[in-house]
């Protein structure tokens, strides 16, 4: 299954929800969401800095990942940024592919 990194930044309303419900409650809610979409949550961490939460999940496909991000962003309590993660073995396979690319200005 493809693996995704979600970087989550709470809005003021989202932070109020975390203060009310607690951090482990949000983790359980997100784990249930991911499981209901056919995936598994690998890790969930709160953090200092630009983002409030970093989580890694395995999901069936990009469409499922996009659906989750769209739903969470539309709810307005958090802004989600999604990164598709690839394994070292996938990079190995990518290095074996022939790519016919000409950079701009090259002959």
Secondary structure, DSSP 8 states (H G I E B T S, - for coil): -EEEEEEEEE-HHHHHHHHHH-HHHHHHHHHHHHHHTT-EEEEEEE-SSS-SEEEEEEES-HHHHHHHHHHHHHHSSEEEEEEEE--HHHHHHHHTS------TT--
